[in-house]
Amino acid sequence: MKEKFVMTTFCASQIADASITTLALGVGFPENGAWMSRVIESGGLNNALLAKMAVTTVLIGLYTFSKENNSKYFRPVDHGLRLTGLMTWGIAAANALRLAGYLR
């Protein structure tokens, strides 16, 4: 059950970040991430969102695979997914506050 919570919150953080980023880019905010800004320049926002969701899917797959196979790597993958999710929630919250201040 704990694993489903970790996966769900990680996916939700990625979706929240993608949604807020899309809104922010739409009103003129720049993309600060080096990798994502290159993806947006070369393929547009839709391709960038697809790339973000593809990476999210791979990380969830790695998490599930390491858990199902009782891999010695499950613990570091678990901690990495939790930390990445927490950082993404923080970034999404900061961007939402910046966007809310801009839209006022």
C-alpha positions in Angstrom: 0.0 0.0 0.0 2.9 2.4 0.8 4.3 1.9 -2.7 1.0 2.9 -4.3 1.0 6.1 -2.3 4.6 6.9 -3.3 3.9 6.2 -7.0 0.6 8.2 -6.9 2.1 11.2 -5.2 5.1 11.2 -7.6 2.8 11.1 -10.7 0.5 13.8 -9.2 3.6 16.0 -8.6 4.7 15.6 -12.2 1.2 16.4 -13.5 0.8 19.4 -11.3 4.2 20.7 -12.3 3.5 20.2 -16.0 0.1 22.0 -15.7 1.5 25.0 -13.8 4.5 25.2 -16.2 2.1 25.2 -19.2 0.1 28.0 -17.7 3.2 30.0 -16.8 4.8 29.6 -20.3 1.5 30.7 -21.8 1.7 34.1 -20.0 5.3 34.6 -20.8 7.4 33.1 -18.0 10.6 31.5 -19.2 11.4 27.8 -18.7 14.3 27.7 -16.2 15.2 24.0 -16.6 18.1 23.6 -19.0 17.0 20.2 -20.4 13.3 21.2 -20.7 14.1 24.5 -22.3 16.1 22.8 -25.0 13.3 20.3 -25.6 10.7 23.1 -25.9 12.9 25.0 -28.3 13.5 22.0 -30.6 10.1 20.3 -30.4 7.6 22.7 -28.8 5.6 22.5 -25.6 3.6 19.4 -26.5 6.8 17.3 -27.1 8.3 18.6 -23.9 5.2 17.4 -21.9 5.4 14.0 -23.7 9.1 13.8 -22.7 8.3 14.6 -19.1 5.6 12.0 -18.9 7.9 9.4 -20.6 10.6 10.0 -18.0 7.9 9.8 -15.3 6.7 6.4 -16.7 10.3 5.1 -16.8 10.9 6.0 -13.2 7.6 4.4 -12.1 8.5 1.3 -14.0 11.9 1.1 -12.4 10.4 1.6 -9.0 7.8 -1.2 -9.7 10.4 -3.5 -11.2 12.8 -3.1 -8.3 10.0 -3.7 -5.8 8.5 -6.8 -7.5 11.9 -8.4 -7.9 13.1 -7.6 -4.3 16.0 -5.9 -5.8 18.8 -4.6 -3.6 18.3 -1.3 -5.5 14.7 -0.8 -4.3 15.6 1.3 -1.3 17.7 3.8 -3.2 15.1 4.0 -6.0 12.4 4.4 -3.3 14.3 7.3 -1.7 15.1 8.9 -5.0 11.4 8.8 -6.1 10.3 10.3 -2.8 12.9 13.0 -2.9 12.2 13.8 -6.6 8.5 14.0 -5.9 9.0 16.3 -2.9 11.3 18.6 -4.9 8.8 18.7 -7.7 5.9 19.6 -5.3 8.1 22.4 -4.0 8.9 23.7 -7.5 5.2 23.5 -8.5 4.2 25.4 -5.4 6.8 28.1 -6.0 5.7 28.5 -9.6 2.1 28.6 -8.6 2.8 31.4 -6.2 4.8 33.3 -8.8 2.0 32.8 -11.3 -0.7 33.9 -8.9 1.2 37.1 -8.1 1.6 37.8 -11.8 -2.1 37.2 -12.6 -3.3 39.5 -9.8 
